């Protein structure tokens, strides 16, 4: 065999292998272990399938790298349990390549005893606990108003009349339906909780100053919403991320805007008030009519001092309508800021067409910028681009003196973060002394 034929054969083998094994986890896919499952059924009669579904929302919100990492962590946790409480012949597989659906097939406990319902539930709880405890940086129960993962299980036995493959798939489908029922029940609870928060205005407003990094002068204050009641929607980021999926987003954002204006602890005196809006919220009829303008006028707040800060957690698909809605606000005299630069769906197209007054760079770009030359060079490069747009850069999430001094040294004009002041009501004092 010559070298060319060898490499061609090797390439074909790798391609074939990638269809049978998941490269992210090293686990085989389900069709490859059907015979092993059949043998388990032949040996013990009854087999349980435990279905672990890692929510796909994480990939859409954080990207495939984070989703893959979460899948790997979960598989590692299960592999550890295989040594601790699961029998040696436990089969661990995925429903498909790059899938977030993990399947465990087993018939006995660690000591070889046939599994009862109570024992399976004990194993399922142990699996949940292990996964949750080994997810650093993730909330075990809820993230963006949905569980990071859910589990379900079902039993099946060998049928004399039905194909084993169909028996297995039927059991998997039953476990999947259990998970779907859990999701639906959880969704109903979240809807009711969101309705309660809106109906009872369980929202308080705090304000974080945005300052000139060189002289410490206050440019303005960003109004941030905090939830008063204790529930799984009490985290503001979770609350708004979930509200995007419902028809209650506009109601929620209206209440937050109203509270931000009503609860201002003192006059702005020429300083700016930054009010957050989702890209979806920009279409709110309140903005197009005079209602919001009249409301500001009643509270002696010039609209020229109000900045609508657009957060693009979801991609803008209809640029024409979006651009038209933003232009209505600009024509009325409002200023525009684009939030989450470097983290959301803020694109060069969005920026160039909207011509915002401010570009707010996400803390992901600011974190440890004094140690990261790429981040530093990137922001330095963006300064002349921003100036040509007629906009200003605001650095978000400044948490250390090193970050503060680095941003100041490269020419970033404005910033906010815990190092400068923690959000409070009344307006907090600036901790930085120039």
Protein Blocks (a to p, Z undefined) as FASTA:
>chain_A
ZZklmmmmmmmmmmmmmmmpcfknopacfklmmmmmmmmmmmnopacdddddddfklmmm
nojklmmmmmmmmmmmmmmmmmmmpcfklccddfbehiabdcdddfbdfkopacdfklmm
mmmmmmmmmmmmmmghiafkbgghiafbdcddddddddfkbcfklmmmmmmmmmmmmmmm
mmmmmmmmmmmmmmmmmmnopaccdddddddfknopafbdcdddddfbdcfklpmklmmm
mmmmmcklmmmmmmmmmmmmmmocbdfklpacdddddfklmmpmklmmmmlmmmmmmnop
afklpccddddfbccfblmlmmmmmmmmmmnopacddehihklmcdfklmmmnopabdcd
dfklmgoklmmmklmmmmmmmmmmmmmnopacddehiabfklmmmmmmnopabdcdjklo
ccdddddddfbdZZ
